[in-house]
Every structure is written in C-alpha cells, then in structure tokens.
Amino acid sequence: MVSIFDIFGKDKEPKSASVAKERLKVIVAHERRARNAPDYLPALQNDIMAVIRKYVDIDPEQLQIDLNEEGNFSVLEVNVNLPK
C-alpha cells in the first residue's frame, strides 16, 4: 500500500554525499588490499591481460584481480568485463 508520504515525501534517490561516502569506502578498501598484495601481483595481472588480449580487445580497466587470504591458502579472483 502506498501512502501519501511515499508519493510526496522523501526522494527515492540517495543523496550525493551518501553516494560519495560509499564510493570512498570502496576506494579505501581497494587501496588497503593493494598495499598488502604480493609483489608478483602486477606482473601476474599483465600476463593475464596479455592472454585475454590474444582473443578479445579489452581495456586494462576491464580486468580486476584480487588476492584474498582464506585460512592457510590464498584465493585469486579474476574479474573480466568482456565486450558483447
């Protein structure tokens, strides 16, 4: 049921300050992970990018590699946004 306050009340879109705050949290978390990353991670990312570019033309921004520590082992996460 929709109330009159829902129609004329608060905006449905988040305020720009809260959006900026959330984006900043993501950037800070990414930078923290990058500082603790092993030295070989940038070279590994370049190698993976070279292999992907053999088959698909992508920008470096379309490839994200993260190394997550889970107990006694590490998990390498590779996310690639491929063009259609």
C-alpha angles and dihedrals in degrees: 000000000000117000126207088249090060092054100044101019132077123359116258092218119082118248117261092243092058091046090051091048092053092048090050091052090054092049093049092049091049092050092050091053091047092054092053094044120114119259094248095059097090091049090048090051091051092050093049090048090052092052093048091048090058087071107020133026107234136160119246088243089064092066122074123179124187131179114209123192113222114176112294096354142048127235120214111211117196119188119184125181103210122198118244 
